[in-house]
């Protein structure tokens, strides 16, 4: 049975008195600026890779990969050379990926299975295991595994007790629906002969899951039995090379249940429209409607169709309703114009929200420029400071719901599920050595959550999985929504600050206020008009690392 988790922010971590991020004249010093011997490798979408999922995947690809075990950063250049930036900002060549001259479908990606085992792919049909030596001699070993379906690496984990490495990859493939594509997750389990410096690596098991939407992150737990996944729609097992797929009981029940919502609703900045399904036997009966400033009640012949407290206040005096075929249509005005609602009735899961098509077109148009070959104009690069409520409401468009799933990859079941809804926008994710950080918008704030990695030493605790609210960036939901040219949103492990990196030239740094301060600092980074587009970014406590097509910048954040 799937355990439903409700993400309720810790009120003690919320700062209701916060006023603003105030521009600071403190200079963000560029401590190192290195010209690269070769440009950063960038794979362009091929013919046929033209779906929204693929456009999103290529547009927001971060070419800089942070090692969670030592905070070093890695990237791949045009010669498929792998470079490492250490904590001092020094650039070291550590490996070269083999080039078989075959067509590559995706950009190179790098994950870190342990402090010594690095997993890499060039975006083609093979993956590489790099085993780092225990000293500084540079005598590293590598193993190449061919005939692997192309994809991007999402995570990898060394399972010490089982002498296994689990690798999670994501690719975009055709779905069963004509002219539609979906995300396919490939879980590859490899066996090793020892967990220190392996001499042999063999593939042991292949598993596949599909998601009808993008996948934000995958985290493999250290017990080797569970993965955590954040995605738009639920993941479903499709293949296991060792075990037959058995449908999750909850999935079977979901399919057997007739999912007809009791009501549907839509909104714009000023109003709400609600359609309430009327049972056939009551179509000609009198409908009793009562609208107050914060409640809606509709009943017919003592049968309640909808009842409860609304999320925000209504202008009850202007409410109207009329019959439309087999439904009752309510027209309601919001008390506060521009206030976007997450739900109509508090705690009621019986309704379905219908997105506003006009706002959807605006969002899609914003995505297009990140994949465009058109040059970036000076006007588009002008920095924006502070809140912009109008742009927040445009970005508050609901699409599909986001889900956090904890999936048992042994018996193919979902053990834990957190339904974020469509309003809880994902601001950033950060992989830690033994957990995953997620920043989710809650109202106008950015709430930071940590998933718990449960070790299998204690069988009684393996199902005791939690997501904990650990930090808050007050007002950051407004800030993030105002940045229409945003490419990356990143933060250090302990969330001392959050940085929004634009497509070119600019980065905006917002310090997390401490001790419930009402004002926090905002700093602006400008790499100059001659800088190339920003292709990668990473954040540590003291430094912001930015990677352009031909240069690497290390900027000192702390004074």
N, C-alpha and C positions, 0 to 999 in steps of 0.2 A: 504494500500500500504506500502510495506516494505521500510524503509529509509536506504539507503546504506551509511555507515560511512567509510571514508578513514582515516586510522591512519597515519597522517603525523607528524613526530617528530617536536617538537619546536626547531628550530635551535639555539635559545639562550641557550638551555640546553645541546647542543652537544659540546664536547671538541675535536676539530679536531687536537689540538697540543699535545694531550696526548701521552706519550711515553711508559710507562710500570708501572706494579706493582712491586715494588722493595722489595726484601726480607728484613724483619726487624728482628733484633735480640731481639726485645722486647719479654719478656717471657709472655706467656698467662698463668696466674696463675690458678691452680685448687683450688678454694676457698672452695668447698665442694665435698666430694666423699662418697656417702652413699651406703652401701650394702643393697640390697633388701631382705626382709624376704622370698619372693617367686619370682621366675623368672617371667619376663614379659610374658603375655599370647601371644602365637603365633599359629595361625591356619595354618596348612599345606594344600595345595591344595588336594582335594579328587580325587578319580578316576573319570575321565570324565572332570575334570576342567583342561584341557590341551591345551586350545586355547591360542593364542598370547595375547588376551585381558586379560585372567585370569592370565597368567604368568606375565604380566605387572602390574596388579592390586596387586598381592601378593608381587612381587619383590620390589616395590617402596612404600609399605604401611608404613606410618609414625605412629608409635605406641604412639607418644606423641602429645597430643591435647592441643593447646593453647586457653585459654579463652580470646577473644578479649576485654572483658569488664574490666579485671583486670590483664592481663598478667600472670595469674597462668597457670600451665601446669598439665594435667591430664593423667593417664594411667591405664591400667587394668592388674592385675597379674593372675597367674595360678589358684588362688582361686576365680576368678571373683571379687576380691576386687578392688574398684576404689580409686586411690590415687591422691592427689593434692599436687603439689609443689608450695608454695607461693613465693612471691617476695624475701623473705629472704632465700629461699632455704630449708625451713622446709618441711617435708613430713608428710601429714595428711591423715588418712583414712576417707573417707567421705560417702562411700556407698558400698554395695555388691549386685551385680546383681544376680537375681534368676537363679538357674541352674536346668533346667527341664530334664537334661540328654539326650536331643534330639540332633541329629547330627547338628553341626554348619557348615555353608557353607563359612563364611567369618570371618575375624578378627573383634574384638570389635572396635566400633567407638563411638565418643562422639562429640556432637555439642552443641552450646549454644544459645538458643532461646532468652534469655534476661540475665540480670545480676543475676536473681533468678531462672530461669527455664533452666535446663540442660536436654538434650535428649540423651539417651544411648541405645546401642544394643550390645548384646554379639556375634552377627553374626548369631543368630538363627532366629526363627519365631516370635519374639516379640520385642517390644521397651519399654523402661522405661522412665518415666518423673520424674526427681528429682527436687523437689521444695525446695530451700534453705531457711532456716529460716532468719528472719530479724535481728537476734542477733547471738551471738557466742555460743549458748547453744548446737548447733548440732542437734536440734530437727527438722530434715528435713523430708518432706513427699515424698512418691513415689507412682506412679501409673504405673501399667503394662498393656499394651495393647497387647493381643495375636492375633494369626492368621494373622500376618503381614508377607508378603513375605520377605524372607531373603535378606539382602543387606548391603551395607555400607552407613552410614549417610554422606551426602554431605553438608547439611545446614539445619537450622531450624530458624524460626523467629516468635516471639510473635507479633501479629497484634492487638495492643491495642484497636483501635476503634471498631474492629469487635469481640473482645473477641475470637480470634482464634489463633491457633499455626499451622503453615505450616511446614511440614517436607519433605525434599527432600532426596530420597535414590537412590542408583544405584546398579544394579545387572547385571550379564552377563547371557544371556539366548540364546536359539536357535533362529535363524532368519528363515525367510521364505525360504531362500536359503539353499539347502542341505549341511550339514557338515559345515555350517557357523554359527557364533555367533555374537551377537550385544549387545550393552549396552541398558539396559532398565531403564528409570527414573520413579520412583514412587513418585508422589506428594500426600501426605496425609494431609488433613485439619482436625484439631481437634477443637472442641468447648470447652470453659472453662466457669465456672460460674463467675469468676472475674480474673483480671489480676495481682493481688498482690500475694495472696496465694490461688490458686485454690483448691477447695474441690472436684471437679468433672471434668473429662476429657472424652469426647466421640468423636469417629470418625464421621466426617460429610461428607467427600467427598474423593474419590480416583480418581486419574488421572494417566495416563501412557503415556510416550513418548519413542520413540526408536531412537538410534543413531548408524549408521554403523561405529563405531570406538570408541576409548576411550573418556571419559569425564574428562576434567581436573578440572573443578570446576562448582558449581552451587551456585548462590547467590539469596536469596529470598528478594525482596524489601520490605520495611516496610509498603508500601501501601497494600500489600497482593494481588495485581493484576498482578504482573510481576515477572518473574525470569530472571536472566542473566546466560547464560551458555557458557562456553568455551569448545569446543569439536572438534573432527576430523570428520567432516561431520555435516550436519544440523540435528536438532532434529525434529521429526514429531509426532504429537499427534495421539494416537491410541485408547485411552479410557478415558471417563469421566463418572463417576457414576451418575451425575446430569444433564448433558447437552450433547446433541447429537454433535458428532464431525462434524464440517463443514470444508471442505478443504479451506485452505488459497488460496485466488485468485491468489497470486503469484505462489503458488505451482502448481495450475491447469495450469496456463500459461506456467510454466516450463515444465510440462509434455506434453503439446500440441505442444510446440516448438520442432522442429527437431534439436537436438544438435549435429550437425556434425561440428567439428572444421575446420576452413579454412586451418590450417596447424598444424603439430605436430613437436616437436623438442626434441632432446636429447643432452646430453653433457657428456664429461669426462673432465679430467683436462686440456687437450690441445685443444680440438676441439668441434665443434657444428655440428650436423646433422639435417637438416630441410627437412621435406616432405610436399610439398604444393599440396593440392587437385586441380586437373585440371578438370573444367567442361567438360562433355562428348563432347559437341559441339566444344571444342577447343583442343581436344586430338592431332589432327594432325596439328594444327597451330603452327607457330613459337613463341617460348617463349623468351621474352626480359628480360634479367637478368642484373642488375647493382648492383655491390657490391663495396662500398667504405669503408673507415676505420670505419665509424660510421653510415652507412645507408644500408638498403637492399630494393631493388625495383624489383618486378617481375610483368610483365604485358603481356597480350596476346590480340592482336587486340584491343588495347586501353581499355581493361578491366584490372583493377589493381587487382592482386591476393594477393599481400602483399607489404606493403610500410611503411617505418618509420625509426626512429632513434633507433639504437641498444642500449642496456643497457650499454655495455662497447665496447671497440675498437676491431676491427677485423684486421687480416693480410689479406688485400684485395687481395694482389698479388697471394696468394696461393689458392684462392677460386675456386672450381670446381662444376659442376652440370651436371646432366644427367636425362633422362626420365626413370621412373620405373612404368610400367603399367599405372595407371591413375593418377600418381603423378610425380612431379618434385622434385628430390632429390638434395639438396645443401650440399656440404661439406665445412665447414668454419673452419679456424684456429683462435684461440684466440690470441690477441696481447700479453696478459699477461697469461702465463701458471699458472694453479692452481686457477684462479679466477672463482668462481662459480657464475653463472647467476641466478637471480630470474625470469627474463622475457627475451624474445628474443627482442621484439619490445616494447619500452616504452609506457605504457598505453594501449596496445592492448590486449583485453580479448578474441580475436578470435582464439587463439592458445591453444594447449594442450601440456603440458610437459610430456615426458615419462621417468620414473625413470631409472637409470642405474642399471641393475640387479647385477653386480659385487659388487657395493657399498652396495646394499641392503643386500647381504649375510653377509657382514662385520658387518653391524649394528645388524642384528639378532644374530650373534655369540657373540656380546658383551653383549647382554641382558641375554644370557643363564646362565652365571656364577652367577647372582644374585639369581637365583632359585635353584642353585646346592647344593647338599649335600657335595660336595668335600671341604676339608679344604682350607682355604686361605693361599697361600704360602707367604713367606717373600718377594720373588721377586715381587709378584703382589702388595705388599703394599708399595713399595718404593715411596716416595713423588716426585711429578714432580713440578718444579717451572717454572713460566713464560709461554710465548706463545709457541704454537706448531702448526704452520700453516698447516703442513701436516695432522695432525689429524683433524683440523677444516674442511678441504675439504672433508674428509671421512664422517664427521658428517653433511655435507651440503647436504646430499642426500634428494631429494624431495620424499615425500610419498603423502598422501592425504592432502588436504587443511585443515587448521584450521579455525574455525569460532567462532566469538563472537556473540551470539544472545540475543536480548531482546524479551522475549516471553510473550504475554498477555495470562495468564492462564484462563481468563474468557471467551474470545471468540476464543481462540486457534490460534491466529495469531502471526506471527513474525513482530514486529513493527520496529526493528532496526537490522541491520546486518553488521558486519565488517568482511571482508574476508581477513584473514591474509596471505593466500597463504601457500605453503608448506615449504618455506625457512625460514619464520619467526618463528623460534624455540621458544617454551615456556621455559623460564629459571626458573621462580618460580612464585608462586601465594601466596597471603597473604590476609586473611580475616580480615577486620576491623569492628568495631561495626556498621557502617552505609555505608560501601562501600567495594569494592574488589580491591586489588592491583594485577597487572599482570606485569611481566617483560618479554618483548619480544625482541628477537635479531633483531636488525636493522643494516644491514651490519656487522661491527665488534663490535658494541656497544650493551649494554643491556639497553633498554629504559623501564622505569617504568611508567605504566599507571594506572589511578584510574577511576573506573566506578562511576557514580553519582547515589545515591539513591534518587529517586524523590518521595516526599511525596504527598499524594492526597489531601492536604488541599486546594490547588489551582488547579482547574480542567484545567486551561489554561496551567499549567506547567507540567502536568503529562506525556505529550509526549515529553517534552523538555529534553531528556536524552542525556548525553554526556560521552565521554571517554577522559580524559585529561592526557597529558604527564606531569609528575611531577618531575621525577628525571632520571639521566643517570649514568650508570656505564660504562665509556669509555673502549673499548677494552675487555670487559668481554665476548663477544661472542667468541673470540679466546681462552680465558682462560677456559671457560666452556667446549668447545669442546675438549680440550686437556685432560680432566679428564675422562678417560675411565672407572675408577672404582667408578664413582660418584653414590651415592644413593639418597642423598637429596641436594637440593639447597634452602636456606632460607635466609631471611633478616628481620631485625626489621621493625616496622611500618613506621618509618621515613627514612628508608633506609640509615642509617649511614654506614653500611657495608653489604656485602653479603658473605655468607659462603657456601662452597661446602663440604659436608660431605661424606666421602668415606664409603664403605661397612664395613670396620673395621679399627679401630685404628686412622686414620688421619682425620683432618679437616683443610681446607684452608680458611683463612679469608682475604678478600680484602676490604680495606677501600675505601669509595667513595671520590674521590679527590674534594677538595673545591676550589673555586675561580679560576677555570680553571687551576689548577696545572697540570704540565706535568708528575708528578710522584706521585704515591700513595703507601701506605704500603701494603705489604702482610705478613701475619703471618701464622705459621704452628703449629697445635696442634697435639701432639703425645701422645695417651693414653697408649702407651707401648705395648710390644709384648704379654703380658699375658692378655690383655683386650679382652672381648668378642665382637662379631659383634655388630655394632651400629644399634639399632632398631628404635630409635626415636630422633628427634632433634627439638629445638625451639630457636629462637633468640630474645633477647630484646636489648635495647640500650646498656646496660652495661654488659650483661651476655649471654653466649652461654650455653644452657642446652643440654646435650647428655645423652641418655638412652641406655644402653646395656642390654643384657639379664638378668644380675644380679646386675647391679650397675647404679647409677645416678651420673652424674658429672655436677657441676656448675663451669664454667670457666669465669673469669673476663676479658672482652675484653678491656675496657677503662682503662687507667692508672690513 
